[in-house]
Amino acid sequence: MEGLRPFGASGLTATVVGAGVSGLVAALTLARADVEVTVLEEHETIGLPCYCGGVVSPDYQEKIGIALPRSIELIDLHGFKFTDGVREVTVESKRTIAKVISRQALDEHLARLCEVEGVGLQRSTRGTSLRTCDGSTVVETPSKSYSSDYTILAGGIADNLGRTIGLARGNSSLLVSAQAVIRKRTESPVASIYLSERISPDFFGYAVPTDEQHCAIGVASRKADVVESLRIMAKKEGAELAEKPSMWGIWTGGPMSSIRKDNVFVVGDAAGMTKATTGGGIVFGAMSARAVANIIIDELGGEGSEGAQSLQSLTLELRKIRTIRRLMNLAGPASLMEAILSASSQDRLRDYMESVDFDFHGGLIRAVRTMKVSPGLLSAGALALRHFVEGFC
């Protein structure tokens, strides 16, 4: 039809490795700008295996920048219960504090949107090597080479292609994680956060209801036996592990210093674009992918800097969150639990919980002001801060 441009009318091509949230958002953004996109996914089924708890902010759709069906949402969370396994503090609100979504349903929906836009989605196709050649990028698979103007690596925490060209994270902030689903009747839409040295001395455990009969439990640590920690939490939740836990990893070290080399970009978990305090990567992976796609679109048009500015802003925020994680690690779960127990009023904690940005931890200082800090806790905090500062010297 006259007036309509064919797919790929820009003349630009891109290969995206990985069909998770980050890869699919990048592909969809590019395809809608008339870039010819091919996505390589090593698994046959989009969205599986799934290693994600699925907890997102209430405004996750606005941050991702793509309209999504409410059918992917499993439950609205109205609060959190903080516990060390013995003592507990529950802060609950009438408002929705966070949402639990089906990660598989999210990925499947994004894949359908991509295919509608003409994206070539190659399942069961694993990238084995990457190189640049005469201004193009080439991804090799066991059966075929994919040459394009740009390549975006969105292979998640286990991405290895970036290493071949010098784009890779270290492993110092990579935690082993385990997750399972237990059968538990949900009486109130509240997630449990376990702050206990026994469960995880360097992170935390969680129990998140997914419907009225089931709950996802998970934990991450470099020091604890995470499977044993799951068993402890399951027992505390009045259930037992009925399945073999899924084992994976989460990144808490903040974004990589460089996510681009020539015309190759790394996004999402592969680039360290996760929330260091919780390991969450859905929203930040999508935001980083959209920013990188817009950088490519900006270069196509030869003007504008929307993508670069968005990426710079996101990177700065994620580095701030990484600093919070380092302070949390220095304090340890016992001190964090004591701080929550010492809060001057649950009403003030509720006010804080209702006002903050779940993703960016806005207003964190206001939470500190709600605490009645004992001299011992203040001394411990000062010591932790001193060690933190000395770590940069």
Secondary structure, DSSP 8 states (H G I E B T S, - for coil): -TT---TTTT--EEEEE--SHHHHHHHHHHHTTT-EEEEE-SSSSTT-S-----EE-TTHHHHHTS---GGGEEEEE-EEEEESSS-EEEEE-SS--EEEE-HHHHHHHHHHHHHHTT-EEETT----EEEEETTEEEEE-SS-EEEESEEEE--GGG--GGGGGT----STTEEEEEEEEEE---SSSEEEEE--TTT-TTS-EEEEE-SSSEEEEEEEESSS-HHHHHHHHHHHTT----S--EEEEEE-S---S--EETTEEE-GGGGT-S-TTT---HHHHHHHHHHHHHHHHHHHHT---HHHHHHHHHHHHHHHHHHHHHHHHHHHHHHHHHHHHTBS-HHHHHHHHHHS-TTTTTTHHHHHHTB---HHHHHHHHHHHHHHHHTT-
